[in-house]
Amino acid sequence: FRGQFPHTANAFTSRLRAGLLSPTFHGIQGYAEYEGNLAMVDEYNSLRNGNAGYSTVADPEKSELNQLWISYTGIPDTTIKGGRQRIKLDDDRFIGNVGWRQMETTFDSVLITHNNQQLFGLTVNAGYIGNVQTFTATNEHIEAPILNVNYKVGDYGNVVGYGYWLDYTERENYEKSSQTYGLRMTNFQKPGDTYKLSDNYGVVYTAEWSHQEDYGHGPTKYSVDRLNLMGGLTAYNLTFQGAVEQLDGKGTNKTFDTPLGTNHAFQGWADLFLVTPKNGIRDVFATMIGTFDRGDVILTGTYHNFTDDTGQIKYGDEWDLSALKKFGKHYSILAKYAYYAADDYNAADTFVNTDTQKIWLQGNITF
């Protein structure tokens, strides 16, 4: 809910996801998966239900074919997969399934994965995406070669080079087109990953630089960069991180954006910055993660300070808190809270300039 218009939103939804995986026959395997979301309380704007007077909760009521693919593993260390599939690369910043939402994003694509740990610990993902089935239950046509090369540097971490060439072929999406190149080095993919200094202490880090330009049907010429730095310590069951992520902006339609990424996981859970503001964004943040009860309880707290990419224009601050409890292998509950406190830097920018609170309660059953 928000501090002013639109109205406070309330959503109570239930999702069912069911799939069938075939046995492997001569290296060939198939998978089909249904996904459906039911809105039992729909006092919210799902972007598809016509409730524009409410705040947005981007979980539309919908049933769909979520995945349908065939894979082949007859070539050593290689998997070839074609069809509608889930793709997650690195930390999902550029290519991800937006798994937080009820309806995830999947890709009509071909993906070749070569994983040879004996050859320099090398993993190569190369593919082509022809259509995106989004988490808002729309389809976006695209011509997108993708390449991600990951080299494991012993216990020190992973070095990753990537290129993503996104050419949206429908006029209403032309501005999303871009080409992005980047280098990334990290040893932190999930809580528990660390370079150990001793049995109980370790360090975590990420250093990443990306460059983005116009591409394909994109009508606006631009050239921008992204910087992502994180450093932290682990002590027993606690992880402490300090980080900065900066996405440049040089005006309208001249910003560094990641339209295929799991953007909810970045720049605050209140989702005020899913699209980069025209002046760019610098997110300076600190996170503490605690794992307890043999990993069955995970507590997370993050503080964000948001400005433009020069640090001169203050957007606001945000606190994010979550608590996850697992019950065996099949059950879990989650409580999550986000509070964004806006700075009155620009009254014309309604959404970024509006105090926002979001509360989630979630239960999961998986088999």
C-alpha positions in Angstrom: 0.0 0.0 0.0 1.0 3.6 -0.6 1.0 6.9 1.2 -1.4 8.5 -1.4 -3.3 7.6 -4.6 -3.7 4.9 -5.8 -5.7 3.1 -3.1 -4.3 0.6 -0.7 -4.2 -2.9 -2.3 -5.1 -6.2 -0.8 -4.4 -9.5 -2.6 -5.0 -13.0 -1.5 -3.9 -15.4 -4.2 -3.3 -19.2 -4.6 -1.0 -20.7 -7.2 -0.9 -24.2 -8.5 2.1 -25.4 -10.5 2.1 -29.1 -11.7 4.6 -30.8 -14.0 5.3 -34.1 -15.6 8.9 -35.2 -16.4 9.4 -38.1 -18.7 12.0 -40.8 -18.3 15.2 -40.4 -20.2 15.4 -42.4 -23.5 18.6 -42.4 -25.4 19.5 -39.1 -23.9 16.1 -37.5 -24.7 13.8 -36.2 -22.0 10.6 -34.1 -22.0 8.8 -31.9 -19.5 5.4 -30.2 -19.4 4.2 -27.9 -16.7 0.9 -26.1 -16.0 0.7 -23.0 -13.9 -2.4 -21.3 -12.6 -3.1 -18.4 -10.2 -6.5 -17.8 -8.5 -7.3 -14.3 -7.0 -9.5 -15.0 -4.0 -9.3 -11.3 -2.9 -8.7 -9.0 -5.9 -8.6 -5.5 -4.4 -5.5 -4.7 -6.4 -4.2 -3.8 -9.8 -2.8 -6.9 -11.4 -2.1 -5.0 -14.6 -4.7 -7.3 -16.3 -7.8 -7.0 -14.2 -8.8 -3.4 -14.9 -8.5 -2.2 -11.2 -6.3 0.8 -12.1 -7.5 2.7 -9.0 -5.5 0.3 -6.7 -1.8 -0.1 -6.1 -0.1 -2.7 -8.2 0.3 -6.3 -7.2 1.6 -7.9 -10.4 0.0 -11.3 -9.9 -2.8 -11.7 -12.4 -5.4 -14.4 -12.3 -4.4 -16.7 -15.1 -3.9 -20.3 -16.2 -1.1 -21.1 -18.7 1.4 -23.6 -20.1 4.4 -22.5 -18.1 7.0 -25.0 -19.5 7.1 -27.4 -22.4 10.5 -28.6 -23.5 12.6 -31.5 -24.8 16.3 -32.0 -23.8 19.1 -34.0 -25.2 22.2 -35.1 -23.1 23.8 -37.6 -25.5 26.9 -35.3 -26.0 29.3 -35.5 -23.1 29.1 -32.7 -20.5 26.4 -31.0 -22.7 22.7 -30.4 -22.5 20.6 -29.1 -25.4 17.2 -27.9 -24.4 14.5 -26.5 -26.7 11.0 -25.2 -26.0 9.4 -23.1 -23.3 11.7 -23.2 -20.4 13.0 -21.5 -17.2 16.4 -19.8 -17.6 18.4 -18.4 -14.7 21.9 -17.0 -15.3 24.2 -15.9 -12.5 22.2 -13.9 -9.9 19.2 -13.4 -12.3 20.0 -9.7 -12.8 19.9 -10.0 -16.6 18.2 -13.3 -17.3 15.8 -14.8 -14.7 12.4 -16.3 -14.1 11.1 -13.7 -11.6 10.4 -16.5 -9.2 9.0 -14.2 -6.5 5.8 -13.6 -8.4 3.0 -16.1 -8.7 3.3 -16.4 -12.4 6.9 -16.8 -13.4 8.7 -15.7 -16.6 9.6 -18.4 -19.0 11.3 -18.3 -22.4 10.5 -20.0 -25.8 14.1 -20.7 -26.6 17.0 -23.1 -27.4 19.7 -23.3 -24.7 23.0 -25.2 -25.0 24.8 -25.8 -21.7 28.3 -27.2 -21.6 29.7 -28.0 -18.2 33.2 -29.4 -18.1 34.7 -29.0 -14.6 37.9 -30.8 -15.8 38.5 -28.2 -18.5 39.3 -25.2 -16.3 36.0 -25.6 -14.4 34.2 -24.0 -17.4 30.5 -23.7 -17.9 29.1 -22.2 -21.1 25.5 -21.2 -21.7 24.7 -20.2 -25.3 21.2 -19.8 -26.6 18.5 -18.0 -28.5 15.2 -16.6 -27.2 12.3 -16.0 -29.5 9.5 -15.2 -27.1 9.1 -14.2 -23.5 6.0 -15.3 -21.5 6.1 -12.7 -18.7 5.1 -12.9 -15.1 2.2 -10.6 -16.0 0.8 -13.2 -18.4 1.7 -11.5 -21.6 3.9 -12.6 -24.5 6.7 -10.4 -25.9 8.3 -11.4 -29.2 12.0 -11.0 -29.3 15.1 -12.0 -31.2 17.8 -12.5 -28.6 21.1 -14.5 -28.8 22.5 -14.9 -25.3 26.0 -16.0 -24.1 27.3 -16.6 -20.6 30.7 -18.1 -19.9 31.6 -19.0 -16.3 35.1 -20.0 -15.2 35.6 -21.3 -11.7 38.8 -20.0 -10.1 39.4 -22.7 -7.5 38.0 -21.7 -4.1 38.4 -18.0 -4.9 35.2 -17.7 -6.8 33.9 -17.5 -10.4 34.8 -15.2 -13.3 31.9 -14.7 -15.7 31.8 -13.0 -19.1 28.5 -12.4 -20.8 26.7 -10.8 -23.8 22.9 -10.4 -24.2 21.5 -9.0 -27.5 17.8 -8.2 -27.0 15.9 -7.1 -30.1 12.2 -6.6 -29.3 10.2 -6.9 -32.6 6.9 -5.4 -31.6 6.6 -1.6 -31.8 5.3 -1.1 -28.3 8.5 -2.8 -26.9 11.1 -1.3 -29.3 12.5 0.8 -26.5 13.4 -2.3 -24.5 15.9 -3.4 -27.1 19.6 -3.3 -26.0 22.9 -5.0 -26.2 24.8 -5.7 -23.0 28.3 -6.9 -22.3 29.8 -7.5 -18.9 32.4 -9.1 -16.6 31.7 -10.4 -13.2 33.8 -12.0 -10.4 32.1 -13.4 -7.3 32.2 -16.0 -4.6 28.7 -15.4 -3.3 25.6 -17.0 -4.9 23.6 -17.9 -1.8 23.8 -17.7 2.0 26.6 -20.0 3.1 28.9 -19.3 0.2 32.2 -17.8 1.4 36.0 -17.9 1.0 37.0 -19.4 4.4 39.5 -17.7 6.5 39.0 -20.3 9.2 36.4 -22.8 10.3 34.0 -20.1 11.5 35.0 -17.0 9.5 35.1 -16.1 5.8 34.8 -13.3 3.2 32.3 -12.7 0.4 32.7 -10.4 -2.6 31.3 -9.4 -6.0 32.8 -7.1 -8.5 31.0 -6.5 -11.8 31.0 -4.1 -14.6 28.5 -4.0 -17.5 28.1 -1.8 -20.6 24.8 -1.3 -22.5 24.0 0.3 -25.9 21.1 0.6 -28.3 20.4 -2.4 -30.5 18.1 -3.8 -33.2 14.7 -2.0 -33.3 15.7 0.3 -30.5 14.9 3.9 -31.8 17.1 5.8 -29.3 20.9 6.0 -29.5 22.5 5.6 -26.1 25.5 4.2 -24.2 25.5 3.6 -20.4 27.3 1.5 -17.8 26.5 -0.5 -14.6 28.7 -1.0 -11.6 28.0 -3.6 -9.0 30.4 -4.0 -5.9 29.8 -6.0 -2.8 32.1 -7.0 0.1 31.3 -8.8 3.3 32.2 -11.1 6.2 30.7 -14.4 7.4 31.0 -15.3 11.1 29.4 -18.6 12.3 25.8 -18.4 11.0 25.8 -14.7 10.1 26.7 -12.8 6.9 27.3 -9.1 6.8 27.5 -7.3 3.4 28.0 -3.7 2.2 27.4 -3.0 -1.4 26.7 -0.4 -4.1 24.9 -0.9 -7.5 24.8 1.9 -10.0 22.8 2.0 -13.2 23.5 5.0 -15.4 20.8 7.2 -16.9 21.3 9.9 -19.5 17.7 10.9 -20.0 14.4 9.4 -21.2 14.9 6.0 -22.9 18.6 6.4 -22.3 19.0 4.3 -19.1 20.6 1.0 -18.2 17.7 -1.5 -17.9 17.3 -5.3 -17.4 13.9 -6.2 -18.9 14.5 -10.0 -18.7 15.9 -10.0 -15.1 14.4 -10.8 -11.7 14.3 -7.2 -10.8 12.4 -7.6 -7.6 15.5 -9.0 -6.0 17.4 -5.7 -6.7 17.1 -2.1 -5.5 14.5 -2.8 -2.8 11.5 -5.2 -2.5 9.1 -2.3 -2.7 9.7 -2.4 -6.4 10.0 1.4 -7.0 12.9 0.9 -9.3 12.0 -2.0 -11.6 12.7 0.5 -14.4 15.7 2.8 -14.1 14.8 6.5 -13.6 15.9 8.9 -16.3 18.7 10.2 -14.1 20.0 6.7 -13.3 20.2 5.2 -9.8 22.8 4.6 -7.2 21.8 2.1 -4.5 24.1 2.0 -1.5 22.9 -0.8 0.8 23.8 -3.0 3.7 22.5 -6.5 4.4 22.6 -9.0 7.3 21.6 -12.6 6.8 21.3 -15.1 9.7 20.7 -18.8 9.2 19.6 -20.9 12.2 18.1 -24.3 13.0 20.5 -26.1 10.6 19.5 -23.8 7.8 15.7 -24.2 8.2 15.3 -20.6 9.5 16.7 -17.7 7.5 16.4 -14.1 8.7 17.3 -11.2 6.3 17.4 -7.4 6.8 18.6 -4.8 4.3 18.8 -1.0 4.4 19.0 0.9 1.0 19.9 4.6 0.3 18.8 5.6 -3.2 20.1 8.6 -5.3 20.6 9.4 -8.9 23.8 8.1 -10.5 25.8 11.2 -9.4 24.7 11.0 -5.8 23.3 14.6 -5.9 19.6 13.9 -6.2 18.2 11.9 -3.3 15.3 9.5 -4.1 14.6 7.9 -0.8 15.5 5.2 1.7 14.1 1.7 2.2 14.1 -1.0 4.9 13.5 -4.7 3.8 12.9 -7.5 6.3 12.1 -11.2 5.8 11.8 -14.4 7.9 11.7 -17.8 6.2 11.0 -21.1 8.1 11.2 -24.5 6.4 9.4 -27.6 7.7 11.2 -30.6 6.3 11.6 -30.9 2.6 8.1 -30.0 1.5 6.7 -27.1 3.5 7.8 -23.5 4.2 6.3 -20.2 5.4 7.6 -16.7 4.7 6.9 -13.2 6.1 8.3 -10.2 4.3 8.1 -6.5 4.7 9.3 -3.5 2.7 9.1 0.2 3.6 10.2 2.9 1.2 10.5 6.5 2.6 10.5 9.0 -0.3 12.5 12.2 -0.4 10.6 15.2 -1.8 13.1 15.7 -4.6 10.6 15.8 -7.5 6.8 15.9 -6.9 6.2 15.2 -10.6 7.7 11.8 -10.3 4.7 10.4 -8.4 5.7 6.8 -7.8 9.3 7.3 -6.8 8.2 10.3 -4.7 5.6 8.3 -2.7 6.0 6.5 0.6 5.3 2.9 0.1 4.8 -0.1 2.4 4.3 -3.8 1.3 3.6 -6.8 3.5 3.6 -10.4 2.4 2.7 -13.7 4.1 3.3 -16.8 2.0 3.1 -20.5 2.4 4.6 -23.1 0.0 4.0 -26.8 -0.4 6.3 -28.6 -2.9 6.5 -32.2 -4.0 
